[in-house]
Amino acid sequence: MKDVIIGLEIHIQLNKLRSKLFCSCSTKYHDSEPDTHTCPVCLGLPGTLPVINRKAVDSAIKVALALNCEIEEWTMFYRKNYYYPDLVKGFQISQYDYPIAIDGKINIEIEDVEREIRIKRVHMEEDPGRLIHVGTIDRSRYSLIDYNRSGMALLEVVTEPDLRTPKEARIFLNKLKNILEYLDVFDSSLEGSLRSDANISLAGGARAEIKNISSYKGVEKALLFEIVRQNNLVRRGVKVVQETRHFDEARGVTISLRTKEGEEDYRYFPEQDLVPFTILDRVDDIKKTLPELPDAKRKRFVLKYGISDNHAKVLISELGLANFFEIVATELDAKLSATWIADVLKGELNYRDLDISAFSPDHIIQILQMLEKDKITENGAVQIIRTIMDEGGKPSEIVDRKGLLKIETDASENIVLLVLEENPAAVQDYLGGKEESLHYLMGQVMKKTRGRADPNTVSELLKKKLGC
């Protein structure tokens, strides 16, 4: 198979702003009726003039700095001309020759190997409206348009074609999302907050651009399908043409939309209603507002708390999770906290499709304090966590209600004797050399104690009573 070449164009909606990019319309449109967050400016009515949102520019500079970019001295807007129903003016106000920043990089880890992915440019543009197709895009009888999104501030991050696999593309997007959340410039939970165009080609062949993929896993699936499609064409001797394609997530396929446009097709020319402006004089002040970013936080967690790099990597993957850990680690042993939060709590949350906001730091502190004082077993701690997530309640109340206090060694010994008496066949199997019978007997003891016995103590007692 030929080498795969992938580049991404990521559109980030700066939805933490109060108003849109060029007008005063509210950005809080996501739960509103269609076309209720519009004005003459974002609808492109004749005689209206755009006014740049200063905070949007500052947010763009902040992102560019976090991506290790070189901030340009001058920046300006252009008109990108193309006709599409969701673009009311017939052109999009975007940037071309003079973007906000160029020449950045993000480091990603793929199978424990660190790779540098170069950022070609970071520029600003306005979001078009939203097309709602009735059915799939290629079979829709008609489409509806909601202009609430029109004019929202978008930041476009364009990578160099440095990605080589769909998995790398997904990891890159997750890393970018992580950085953006730390910067607090967008809300990833909102529809349309981060959309990707993926450019992909096989070495020496024409590239296809897959437009408007709305999820990280979707990018990976779309690229996997496109690799197979292009390879099949090459094997059959069919030329791969340069085109724009759409990813149908329901069917898991890409669909041809149109021949790919080149830059000349957009007839870029300067936006006369917005003059060029310099931004270098704001960079130093914006640098001072940058938070601790994920990579720096990961290194600090390892050095300050003495936790493993793998645990630190999990904990910094979400800002809320990192903050949660630091709250808990101030009250308890940091390594114990990291283990339970990264391995157990995060796993239980993922299983239920919940984020860390669904669990209280006070609750995990109380649970781990009981564990440290030997009042409950590890199994009991897991039961408390699951009960809180599924039913609610406080740790101490759950312990009382479910009888999860750890039982004493003497009580465990009595139950071990009872289990051995009730399971003579398993005892004989073990004495005959079947090691797995010991696990069965342990399971019977834990069942009778409802997980309140210490597994290590039970194992030692069983071996002692069996004459091992």
DRENDO-1510 file (C-alpha; in Angstrom, 1 decimal, always signed):
<recs>
REC; n; res; u; v; w
REC; 1; MET; +0.0; +0.0; +0.0 .
REC; 2; LYS; +1.3; +3.5; -0.8 .
REC; 3; ASP; +2.1; +6.0; +1.9 .
REC; 4; VAL; -0.8; +8.0; +3.2 .
REC; 5; ILE; -0.5; +11.8; +3.4 .
REC; 6; ILE; -3.1; +13.6; +5.6 .
REC; 7; GLY; -3.6; +17.3; +6.5 .
REC; 8; LEU; -6.3; +18.8; +8.5 .
REC; 9; GLU; -8.2; +22.1; +8.5 .
REC; 10; ILE; -10.0; +22.5; +11.8 .
REC; 11; HIS; -12.7; +25.1; +12.3 .
REC; 12; ILE; -13.1; +26.1; +16.0 .
REC; 13; GLN; -16.1; +28.1; +17.0 .
REC; 14; LEU; -15.2; +30.7; +19.6 .
REC; 15; ASN; -18.5; +30.3; +21.4 .
REC; 16; LYS; -17.3; +31.6; +24.7 .
REC; 17; LEU; -17.7; +35.2; +23.3 .
REC; 18; ARG; -20.8; +37.2; +24.1 .
REC; 19; SER; -21.3; +38.4; +20.5 .
REC; 20; LYS; -20.5; +37.3; +17.0 .
REC; 21; LEU; -17.4; +38.2; +15.0 .
REC; 22; PHE; -18.8; +41.3; +13.2 .
REC; 23; CYS; -22.0; +42.2; +14.9 .
REC; 24; SER; -23.6; +42.3; +18.4 .
REC; 25; CYS; -25.9; +39.3; +18.0 .
REC; 26; SER; -25.6; +36.9; +21.0 .
REC; 27; THR; -23.6; +33.7; +20.6 .
REC; 28; LYS; -26.1; +31.8; +22.9 .
REC; 29; TYR; -28.2; +30.4; +20.0 .
REC; 30; HIS; -27.8; +26.7; +20.3 .
REC; 31; ASP; -31.1; +26.0; +22.1 .
REC; 32; SER; -33.0; +28.8; +20.3 .
REC; 33; GLU; -35.6; +28.7; +17.5 .
REC; 34; PRO; -34.1; +29.0; +14.0 .
REC; 35; ASP; -33.3; +32.5; +12.7 .
REC; 36; THR; -33.8; +34.2; +16.1 .
REC; 37; HIS; -30.2; +35.3; +16.6 .
REC; 38; THR; -29.7; +37.4; +13.5 .
REC; 39; CYS; -29.4; +41.0; +12.5 .
REC; 40; PRO; -28.9; +43.0; +9.2 .
REC; 41; VAL; -25.1; +42.6; +9.6 .
REC; 42; CYS; -24.9; +38.8; +10.0 .
REC; 43; LEU; -27.6; +38.4; +7.3 .
REC; 44; GLY; -25.6; +40.5; +4.9 .
REC; 45; LEU; -28.3; +43.0; +4.1 .
REC; 46; PRO; -27.3; +45.9; +1.8 .
REC; 47; GLY; -25.7; +48.9; +3.5 .
REC; 48; THR; -24.5; +47.1; +6.6 .
REC; 49; LEU; -21.0; +47.3; +7.8 .
REC; 50; PRO; -19.0; +44.8; +9.9 .
REC; 51; VAL; -17.2; +45.8; +13.1 .
REC; 52; ILE; -14.5; +43.5; +14.4 .
REC; 53; ASN; -14.9; +41.8; +17.8 .
REC; 54; ARG; -11.7; +42.7; +19.7 .
REC; 55; LYS; -12.1; +39.8; +22.1 .
REC; 56; ALA; -12.3; +37.4; +19.2 .
REC; 57; VAL; -9.0; +38.6; +17.9 .
REC; 58; ASP; -7.4; +38.3; +21.4 .
REC; 59; SER; -8.8; +34.7; +21.6 .
REC; 60; ALA; -7.2; +33.9; +18.3 .
REC; 61; ILE; -3.8; +35.3; +19.4 .
REC; 62; LYS; -4.1; +33.2; +22.6 .
REC; 63; VAL; -4.7; +30.0; +20.6 .
REC; 64; ALA; -1.9; +30.8; +18.2 .
REC; 65; LEU; +0.6; +31.3; +21.1 .
REC; 66; ALA; -0.5; +28.0; +22.7 .
REC; 67; LEU; +0.2; +26.3; +19.4 .
REC; 68; ASN; +3.7; +27.7; +19.3 .
REC; 69; CYS; +3.0; +29.9; +16.3 .
REC; 70; GLU; +4.7; +33.0; +15.1 .
REC; 71; ILE; +2.3; +36.0; +15.4 .
REC; 72; GLU; +2.2; +38.1; +12.2 .
REC; 73; GLU; +2.8; +41.8; +12.5 .
REC; 74; TRP; -0.2; +42.8; +10.3 .
REC; 75; THR; -3.4; +40.9; +9.6 .
REC; 76; MET; -6.3; +41.7; +7.4 .
REC; 77; PHE; -9.6; +40.2; +6.1 .
REC; 78; TYR; -10.6; +39.2; +2.6 .
REC; 79; ARG; -13.7; +38.3; +0.8 .
REC; 80; LYS; -13.8; +34.6; -0.1 .
REC; 81; ASN; -16.3; +34.4; -3.0 .
REC; 82; TYR; -18.4; +31.3; -3.5 .
REC; 83; TYR; -22.1; +30.6; -3.8 .
REC; 84; TYR; -23.8; +28.3; -1.3 .
REC; 85; PRO; -27.3; +28.7; +0.2 .
REC; 86; ASP; -26.0; +29.0; +3.8 .
REC; 87; LEU; -23.8; +32.0; +2.8 .
REC; 88; VAL; -26.2; +34.9; +2.7 .
REC; 89; LYS; -23.8; +37.5; +1.2 .
REC; 90; GLY; -22.4; +35.3; -1.5 .
REC; 91; PHE; -19.0; +35.6; +0.1 .
REC; 92; GLN; -17.4; +34.8; +3.4 .
REC; 93; ILE; -15.2; +37.3; +5.3 .
REC; 94; SER; -12.1; +35.3; +5.9 .
REC; 95; GLN; -8.3; +35.7; +5.9 .
REC; 96; TYR; -5.8; +34.9; +3.1 .
REC; 97; ASP; -2.4; +36.4; +2.7 .
REC; 98; TYR; -2.1; +37.9; +6.2 .
REC; 99; PRO; -3.4; +35.4; +8.8 .
REC; 100; ILE; -3.2; +35.8; +12.5 .
REC; 101; ALA; -0.2; +33.5; +12.8 .
REC; 102; ILE; +2.0; +30.9; +11.0 .
REC; 103; ASP; +4.5; +28.2; +11.6 .
REC; 104; GLY; +3.4; +26.5; +14.8 .
REC; 105; LYS; +3.5; +22.9; +16.1 .
REC; 106; ILE; +1.8; +20.4; +18.3 .
REC; 107; ASN; +3.6; +17.3; +19.7 .
REC; 108; ILE; +1.5; +14.1; +19.8 .
REC; 109; GLU; +2.2; +10.6; +21.2 .
REC; 110; ILE; +1.5; +7.6; +19.0 .
REC; 111; GLU; +2.4; +4.2; +20.5 .
REC; 112; ASP; +4.8; +5.9; +23.0 .
REC; 113; VAL; +6.6; +7.7; +20.2 .
REC; 114; GLU; +6.4; +11.5; +20.1 .
REC; 115; ARG; +5.8; +13.2; +16.8 .
REC; 116; GLU; +5.8; +16.8; +15.8 .
REC; 117; ILE; +2.8; +18.0; +13.7 .
REC; 118; ARG; +3.5; +21.4; +12.1 .
REC; 119; ILE; +0.8; +24.1; +12.0 .
REC; 120; LYS; +0.8; +26.0; +8.8 .
REC; 121; ARG; -1.4; +28.9; +9.8 .
REC; 122; VAL; -4.1; +30.1; +12.2 .
REC; 123; HIS; -6.6; +32.5; +10.8 .
REC; 124; MET; -10.1; +33.9; +11.5 .
REC; 125; GLU; -13.3; +33.9; +9.5 .
REC; 126; GLU; -17.1; +34.1; +10.0 .
REC; 127; ASP; -19.2; +31.0; +10.2 .
REC; 128; PRO; -21.9; +30.4; +7.6 .
REC; 129; GLY; -25.4; +29.3; +8.4 .
REC; 130; ARG; -26.4; +25.7; +9.1 .
REC; 131; LEU; -27.9; +23.5; +6.4 .
REC; 132; ILE; -30.3; +20.8; +7.6 .
REC; 133; HIS; -30.8; +18.1; +5.0 .
REC; 134; VAL; -34.0; +16.1; +5.0 .
REC; 135; GLY; -32.5; +12.6; +4.7 .
REC; 136; THR; -28.9; +12.0; +3.5 .
REC; 137; ILE; -27.0; +14.8; +1.7 .
REC; 138; ASP; -27.0; +12.9; -1.6 .
REC; 139; ARG; -30.7; +11.9; -1.5 .
REC; 140; SER; -32.3; +14.8; +0.3 .
REC; 141; ARG; -35.5; +16.1; -1.4 .
REC; 142; TYR; -34.9; +19.6; +0.1 .
REC; 143; SER; -32.8; +21.3; +2.8 .
REC; 144; LEU; -33.6; +23.9; +5.5 .
REC; 145; ILE; -31.3; +26.7; +6.5 .
REC; 146; ASP; -30.8; +28.1; +10.0 .
REC; 147; TYR; -28.9; +31.4; +10.0 .
REC; 148; ASN; -28.4; +31.6; +13.8 .
REC; 149; ARG; -24.9; +30.4; +13.3 .
REC; 150; SER; -24.1; +32.9; +10.5 .
REC; 151; GLY; -21.4; +35.3; +11.6 .
REC; 152; MET; -20.1; +33.3; +14.6 .
REC; 153; ALA; -16.4; +33.8; +15.1 .
REC; 154; LEU; -14.4; +30.9; +13.7 .
REC; 155; LEU; -10.8; +30.1; +14.1 .
REC; 156; GLU; -9.2; +27.9; +11.4 .
REC; 157; VAL; -6.1; +25.9; +12.3 .
REC; 158; VAL; -4.4; +24.4; +9.2 .
REC; 159; THR; -1.8; +21.7; +9.6 .
REC; 160; GLU; +1.0; +20.8; +7.2 .
REC; 161; PRO; +0.4; +17.3; +5.6 .
REC; 162; ASP; +2.4; +15.6; +8.4 .
REC; 163; LEU; -0.1; +13.1; +9.6 .
REC; 164; ARG; +0.3; +9.5; +8.3 .
REC; 165; THR; -2.6; +7.5; +9.7 .
REC; 166; PRO; -6.2; +8.1; +10.7 .
REC; 167; LYS; -5.3; +7.2; +14.3 .
REC; 168; GLU; -2.8; +10.0; +14.3 .
REC; 169; ALA; -5.4; +12.4; +13.0 .
REC; 170; ARG; -7.8; +11.5; +15.9 .
REC; 171; ILE; -5.0; +11.8; +18.5 .
REC; 172; PHE; -4.0; +15.2; +17.1 .
REC; 173; LEU; -7.6; +16.5; +17.3 .
REC; 174; ASN; -8.0; +15.2; +20.9 .
REC; 175; LYS; -4.7; +17.0; +21.8 .
REC; 176; LEU; -5.9; +20.2; +20.1 .
REC; 177; LYS; -9.3; +20.0; +21.9 .
REC; 178; ASN; -7.5; +19.6; +25.2 .
REC; 179; ILE; -5.4; +22.7; +24.6 .
REC; 180; LEU; -8.5; +24.7; +23.6 .
REC; 181; GLU; -10.4; +23.7; +26.7 .
REC; 182; TYR; -7.5; +24.8; +28.9 .
REC; 183; LEU; -7.5; +28.2; +27.1 .
REC; 184; ASP; -11.3; +28.4; +27.8 .
REC; 185; VAL; -12.1; +29.8; +24.3 .
REC; 186; PHE; -14.8; +27.3; +23.3 .
REC; 187; ASP; -17.3; +24.8; +24.6 .
REC; 188; SER; -16.8; +21.4; +23.0 .
REC; 189; SER; -20.2; +20.1; +24.2 .
REC; 190; LEU; -22.0; +22.5; +21.8 .
REC; 191; GLU; -23.1; +21.4; +18.4 .
REC; 192; GLY; -20.7; +22.6; +15.6 .
REC; 193; SER; -18.1; +23.8; +18.0 .
REC; 194; LEU; -15.3; +21.9; +16.3 .
REC; 195; ARG; -15.5; +20.7; +12.7 .
REC; 196; SER; -12.8; +19.3; +10.5 .
REC; 197; ASP; -12.0; +19.1; +6.9 .
REC; 198; ALA; -9.5; +16.3; +6.1 .
REC; 199; ASN; -7.3; +16.3; +3.1 .
REC; 200; ILE; -6.0; +12.9; +2.2 .
REC; 201; SER; -4.0; +11.4; -0.7 .
REC; 202; LEU; -1.9; +8.4; -1.5 .
REC; 203; ALA; +1.7; +9.3; -2.3 .
REC; 204; GLY; +1.9; +10.6; -5.8 .
REC; 205; GLY; -1.9; +10.8; -6.3 .
REC; 206; ALA; -4.5; +13.5; -6.2 .
REC; 207; ARG; -6.1; +14.5; -2.9 .
REC; 208; ALA; -9.6; +14.4; -1.7 .
REC; 209; GLU; -11.0; +16.8; +0.8 .
REC; 210; ILE; -13.6; +15.4; +3.2 .
REC; 211; LYS; -15.7; +18.3; +4.4 .
REC; 212; ASN; -17.3; +19.2; +7.8 .
REC; 213; ILE; -16.7; +16.1; +9.9 .
REC; 214; SER; -18.2; +16.8; +13.3 .
REC; 215; SER; -16.5; +14.3; +15.6 .
REC; 216; TYR; -13.0; +13.0; +16.3 .
REC; 217; LYS; -13.9; +9.4; +15.8 .
REC; 218; GLY; -15.7; +10.5; +12.6 .
REC; 219; VAL; -12.5; +11.9; +11.2 .
REC; 220; GLU; -10.7; +8.5; +11.8 .
REC; 221; LYS; -13.6; +6.5; +10.2 .
REC; 222; ALA; -13.8; +8.8; +7.2 .
REC; 223; LEU; -10.1; +8.6; +6.6 .
REC; 224; LEU; -10.0; +4.8; +7.0 .
REC; 225; PHE; -12.8; +4.6; +4.4 .
REC; 226; GLU; -11.1; +7.0; +2.0 .
REC; 227; ILE; -7.8; +5.1; +2.2 .
REC; 228; VAL; -9.6; +1.9; +1.2 .
REC; 229; ARG; -11.5; +3.7; -1.6 .
REC; 230; GLN; -8.4; +5.3; -3.1 .
REC; 231; ASN; -6.4; +2.1; -2.9 .
REC; 232; ASN; -9.2; +0.2; -4.6 .
REC; 233; LEU; -9.2; +2.8; -7.4 .
REC; 234; VAL; -5.4; +2.5; -7.9 .
REC; 235; ARG; -5.6; -1.3; -8.0 .
REC; 236; ARG; -8.2; -1.2; -10.7 .
REC; 237; GLY; -6.1; +1.3; -12.7 .
REC; 238; VAL; -8.6; +4.1; -12.2 .
REC; 239; LYS; -7.2; +7.6; -11.7 .
REC; 240; VAL; -8.0; +9.3; -8.3 .
REC; 241; VAL; -9.4; +12.7; -9.0 .
REC; 242; GLN; -9.1; +15.8; -6.9 .
REC; 243; GLU; -12.5; +16.4; -5.4 .
REC; 244; THR; -14.6; +17.5; -2.4 .
REC; 245; ARG; -16.4; +14.7; -0.5 .
REC; 246; HIS; -18.9; +14.4; +2.3 .
REC; 247; PHE; -18.7; +11.8; +5.1 .
REC; 248; ASP; -22.0; +10.1; +5.8 .
REC; 249; GLU; -21.5; +9.0; +9.4 .
REC; 250; ALA; -24.6; +6.8; +9.4 .
REC; 251; ARG; -23.4; +4.7; +6.5 .
REC; 252; GLY; -19.7; +5.1; +7.2 .
REC; 253; VAL; -18.9; +6.2; +3.6 .
REC; 254; THR; -17.6; +9.3; +1.8 .
REC; 255; ILE; -19.7; +10.7; -1.0 .
REC; 256; SER; -18.5; +12.9; -3.9 .
REC; 257; LEU; -19.9; +16.4; -3.8 .
REC; 258; ARG; -18.0; +18.4; -6.4 .
REC; 259; THR; -14.7; +18.9; -8.1 .
REC; 260; LYS; -12.2; +20.4; -5.6 .
REC; 261; GLU; -11.9; +24.1; -5.9 .
REC; 262; GLY; -8.5; +25.8; -6.0 .
REC; 263; GLU; -7.6; +29.1; -4.3 .
REC; 264; GLU; -8.1; +31.0; -7.6 .
REC; 265; ASP; -11.7; +29.8; -7.7 .
REC; 266; TYR; -12.6; +31.8; -4.6 .
REC; 267; ARG; -11.4; +35.1; -6.1 .
REC; 268; TYR; -10.0; +36.4; -2.8 .
REC; 269; PHE; -9.8; +40.2; -2.6 .
REC; 270; PRO; -9.4; +42.5; +0.4 .
REC; 271; GLU; -12.5; +43.3; +2.5 .
REC; 272; GLN; -12.8; +47.1; +1.9 .
REC; 273; ASP; -15.0; +47.6; +5.0 .
REC; 274; LEU; -12.3; +46.3; +7.4 .
REC; 275; VAL; -8.9; +47.9; +7.3 .
REC; 276; PRO; -5.6; +46.0; +7.9 .
REC; 277; PHE; -4.5; +46.2; +11.6 .
REC; 278; THR; -1.4; +45.3; +13.7 .
REC; 279; ILE; -1.7; +42.9; +16.6 .
REC; 280; LEU; +1.9; +42.6; +17.8 .
REC; 281; ASP; +1.4; +45.3; +20.4 .
REC; 282; ARG; -1.1; +43.0; +22.2 .
REC; 283; VAL; +0.9; +39.8; +22.2 .
REC; 284; ASP; +2.9; +40.5; +25.4 .
REC; 285; ASP; -0.2; +41.2; +27.5 .
REC; 286; ILE; -2.0; +38.2; +26.1 .
REC; 287; LYS; +1.0; +35.9; +26.9 .
REC; 288; LYS; +0.5; +36.9; +30.6 .
REC; 289; THR; -3.0; +35.5; +30.5 .
REC; 290; LEU; -2.0; +32.1; +29.2 .
REC; 291; PRO; -2.9; +29.3; +31.7 .
REC; 292; GLU; -0.7; +26.3; +32.4 .
REC; 293; LEU; -1.1; +24.1; +29.3 .
REC; 294; PRO; -1.6; +20.3; +29.3 .
REC; 295; ASP; +2.1; +19.3; +28.6 .
REC; 296; ALA; +3.4; +21.6; +31.3 .
REC; 297; LYS; +0.8; +20.4; +33.8 .
REC; 298; ARG; +1.7; +16.8; +33.0 .
REC; 299; LYS; +5.4; +17.4; +33.8 .
REC; 300; ARG; +4.4; +19.3; +37.0 .
REC; 301; PHE; +2.2; +16.5; +38.2 .
REC; 302; VAL; +5.0; +13.9; +37.9 .
REC; 303; LEU; +7.5; +16.1; +39.6 .
REC; 304; LYS; +5.3; +17.6; +42.3 .
REC; 305; TYR; +3.2; +14.6; +43.2 .
REC; 306; GLY; +5.5; +11.8; +42.3 .
REC; 307; ILE; +2.9; +10.0; +40.3 .
REC; 308; SER; +3.5; +7.9; +37.2 .
REC; 309; ASP; +3.7; +9.6; +33.8 .
REC; 310; ASN; +0.8; +7.4; +32.6 .
REC; 311; HIS; -1.4; +8.5; +35.4 .
REC; 312; ALA; -0.4; +12.2; +34.8 .
REC; 313; LYS; -1.3; +11.7; +31.1 .
REC; 314; VAL; -4.8; +10.5; +31.9 .
REC; 315; LEU; -5.4; +13.2; +34.6 .
REC; 316; ILE; -4.4; +16.2; +32.3 .
REC; 317; SER; -6.5; +14.9; +29.4 .
REC; 318; GLU; -9.4; +17.0; +30.7 .
REC; 319; LEU; -9.0; +20.3; +32.6 .
REC; 320; GLY; -11.9; +19.3; +35.0 .
REC; 321; LEU; -10.2; +16.0; +35.8 .
REC; 322; ALA; -6.8; +17.7; +36.5 .
REC; 323; ASN; -8.5; +20.2; +38.8 .
REC; 324; PHE; -10.4; +17.4; +40.5 .
REC; 325; PHE; -7.1; +15.5; +41.2 .
REC; 326; GLU; -5.4; +18.5; +42.7 .
REC; 327; ILE; -8.3; +19.1; +45.1 .
REC; 328; VAL; -8.1; +15.4; +46.2 .
REC; 329; ALA; -4.3; +15.3; +46.3 .
REC; 330; THR; -4.2; +18.2; +48.9 .
REC; 331; GLU; -6.2; +16.0; +51.3 .
REC; 332; LEU; -4.8; +12.5; +50.7 .
REC; 333; ASP; -1.7; +10.7; +49.4 .
REC; 334; ALA; -1.2; +11.8; +45.8 .
REC; 335; LYS; -0.3; +8.4; +44.4 .
REC; 336; LEU; -3.3; +6.8; +46.0 .
REC; 337; SER; -5.5; +9.7; +44.6 .
REC; 338; ALA; -4.0; +9.4; +41.1 .
REC; 339; THR; -4.5; +5.6; +41.0 .
REC; 340; TRP; -8.2; +5.8; +42.1 .
REC; 341; ILE; -9.1; +8.8; +40.0 .
REC; 342; ALA; -7.3; +7.8; +36.8 .
REC; 343; ASP; -7.9; +4.1; +36.9 .
REC; 344; VAL; -11.1; +3.5; +38.7 .
REC; 345; LEU; -13.2; +6.7; +38.8 .
REC; 346; LYS; -12.4; +7.7; +35.2 .
REC; 347; GLY; -13.3; +4.1; +34.0 .
REC; 348; GLU; -16.6; +4.2; +35.8 .
REC; 349; LEU; -17.4; +7.6; +34.4 .
REC; 350; ASN; -16.5; +6.5; +30.8 .
REC; 351; TYR; -18.7; +3.4; +31.1 .
REC; 352; ARG; -21.7; +5.7; +31.9 .
REC; 353; ASP; -20.7; +8.4; +29.4 .
REC; 354; LEU; -20.3; +10.9; +32.2 .
REC; 355; ASP; -17.7; +13.6; +32.8 .
REC; 356; ILE; -15.9; +14.4; +36.1 .
REC; 357; SER; -18.5; +17.0; +37.0 .
REC; 358; ALA; -20.9; +14.1; +37.8 .
REC; 359; PHE; -18.8; +13.2; +40.9 .
REC; 360; SER; -17.9; +15.3; +43.9 .
REC; 361; PRO; -14.2; +15.6; +45.1 .
REC; 362; ASP; -15.5; +15.4; +48.7 .
REC; 363; HIS; -17.0; +12.0; +48.0 .
REC; 364; ILE; -13.9; +10.4; +46.7 .
REC; 365; ILE; -11.9; +12.0; +49.6 .
REC; 366; GLN; -14.3; +10.4; +52.1 .
REC; 367; ILE; -14.1; +7.0; +50.3 .
REC; 368; LEU; -10.3; +7.0; +50.1 .
REC; 369; GLN; -10.1; +8.1; +53.8 .
REC; 370; MET; -12.2; +5.1; +54.8 .
REC; 371; LEU; -10.0; +2.9; +52.6 .
REC; 372; GLU; -6.8; +4.3; +54.2 .
REC; 373; LYS; -8.2; +3.7; +57.7 .
REC; 374; ASP; -9.0; +0.1; +56.7 .
REC; 375; LYS; -12.7; +0.6; +57.3 .
REC; 376; ILE; -13.6; -0.7; +53.8 .
REC; 377; THR; -12.1; -2.9; +51.2 .
REC; 378; GLU; -11.1; -1.9; +47.7 .
REC; 379; ASN; -14.1; -3.8; +46.4 .
REC; 380; GLY; -16.3; -1.9; +48.9 .
REC; 381; ALA; -14.8; +1.4; +47.6 .
REC; 382; VAL; -15.7; +0.5; +44.1 .
REC; 383; GLN; -19.3; -0.4; +45.2 .
REC; 384; ILE; -19.7; +3.0; +46.8 .
REC; 385; ILE; -18.5; +4.8; +43.7 .
REC; 386; ARG; -20.9; +2.9; +41.5 .
REC; 387; THR; -23.8; +3.4; +43.9 .
REC; 388; ILE; -23.2; +7.2; +44.0 .
REC; 389; MET; -23.2; +7.3; +40.2 .
REC; 390; ASP; -26.2; +5.1; +39.7 .
REC; 391; GLU; -28.4; +6.0; +42.7 .
REC; 392; GLY; -26.9; +9.0; +44.4 .
REC; 393; GLY; -26.2; +9.2; +48.1 .
REC; 394; LYS; -23.3; +9.9; +50.5 .
REC; 395; PRO; -20.4; +7.5; +51.1 .
REC; 396; SER; -21.1; +7.0; +54.8 .
REC; 397; GLU; -24.8; +6.4; +54.2 .
REC; 398; ILE; -24.1; +3.9; +51.5 .
REC; 399; VAL; -21.6; +2.0; +53.7 .
REC; 400; ASP; -24.3; +1.7; +56.4 .
REC; 401; ARG; -27.1; +0.8; +54.0 .
REC; 402; LYS; -25.2; -1.8; +52.1 .
REC; 403; GLY; -23.2; -3.2; +55.1 .
REC; 404; LEU; -19.8; -2.5; +53.5 .
REC; 405; LEU; -17.7; -2.1; +56.7 .
REC; 406; LYS; -14.7; -4.4; +56.5 .
REC; 407; ILE; -15.1; -7.5; +58.6 .
REC; 408; GLU; -12.5; -8.6; +61.1 .
REC; 409; THR; -10.0; -11.4; +60.5 .
REC; 410; ASP; -11.7; -13.7; +63.0 .
REC; 411; ALA; -15.0; -13.4; +61.2 .
REC; 412; SER; -13.3; -14.0; +57.8 .
REC; 413; GLU; -11.7; -17.2; +59.2 .
REC; 414; ASN; -15.1; -18.5; +60.3 .
REC; 415; ILE; -16.5; -17.9; +56.8 .
REC; 416; VAL; -13.5; -19.5; +55.2 .
REC; 417; LEU; -14.1; -22.7; +57.3 .
REC; 418; LEU; -17.8; -22.7; +56.3 .
REC; 419; VAL; -16.9; -22.3; +52.6 .
REC; 420; LEU; -14.4; -25.2; +52.8 .
REC; 421; GLU; -17.0; -27.4; +54.5 .
REC; 422; GLU; -19.7; -26.6; +51.8 .
REC; 423; ASN; -17.4; -27.2; +48.8 .
REC; 424; PRO; -15.5; -30.5; +49.4 .
REC; 425; ALA; -15.2; -31.1; +45.6 .
REC; 426; ALA; -13.4; -27.8; +45.1 .
REC; 427; VAL; -11.1; -28.6; +48.0 .
REC; 428; GLN; -10.2; -32.0; +46.5 .
REC; 429; ASP; -9.7; -30.5; +43.1 .
REC; 430; TYR; -7.3; -27.9; +44.6 .
REC; 431; LEU; -5.4; -30.6; +46.6 .
REC; 432; GLY; -5.2; -32.6; +43.4 .
REC; 433; GLY; -3.3; -29.7; +41.7 .
REC; 434; LYS; -6.1; -27.6; +40.1 .
REC; 435; GLU; -5.0; -24.1; +41.1 .
REC; 436; GLU; -8.1; -22.5; +39.6 .
REC; 437; SER; -10.2; -24.1; +42.4 .
REC; 438; LEU; -8.6; -21.6; +44.9 .
REC; 439; HIS; -10.1; -18.8; +42.9 .
REC; 440; TYR; -13.5; -20.4; +43.0 .
REC; 441; LEU; -13.2; -20.8; +46.8 .
REC; 442; MET; -12.1; -17.2; +47.2 .
REC; 443; GLY; -15.1; -16.1; +45.2 .
REC; 444; GLN; -17.4; -18.0; +47.5 .
REC; 445; VAL; -15.9; -16.3; +50.5 .
REC; 446; MET; -16.2; -12.9; +49.0 .
REC; 447; LYS; -19.8; -13.6; +48.0 .
REC; 448; LYS; -20.7; -14.6; +51.6 .
REC; 449; THR; -19.0; -11.5; +53.0 .
REC; 450; ARG; -20.5; -9.3; +50.3 .
REC; 451; GLY; -17.0; -8.0; +49.4 .
REC; 452; ARG; -16.3; -6.9; +53.0 .
REC; 453; ALA; -13.4; -9.3; +53.5 .
REC; 454; ASP; -9.9; -8.3; +52.5 .
REC; 455; PRO; -8.9; -10.5; +49.4 .
REC; 456; ASN; -5.3; -10.9; +50.6 .
REC; 457; THR; -6.4; -12.0; +54.0 .
REC; 458; VAL; -8.9; -14.5; +52.5 .
REC; 459; SER; -6.2; -15.9; +50.2 .
REC; 460; GLU; -3.8; -16.5; +53.1 .
REC; 461; LEU; -6.5; -18.1; +55.3 .
REC; 462; LEU; -7.6; -20.4; +52.5 .
REC; 463; LYS; -4.0; -21.6; +51.8 .
REC; 464; LYS; -3.4; -22.0; +55.6 .
REC; 465; LYS; -6.5; -24.1; +56.1 .
REC; 466; LEU; -5.8; -26.2; +52.9 .
REC; 467; GLY; -2.3; -27.0; +54.3 .
REC; 468; CYS; -0.3; -25.0; +51.8 .
</recs>
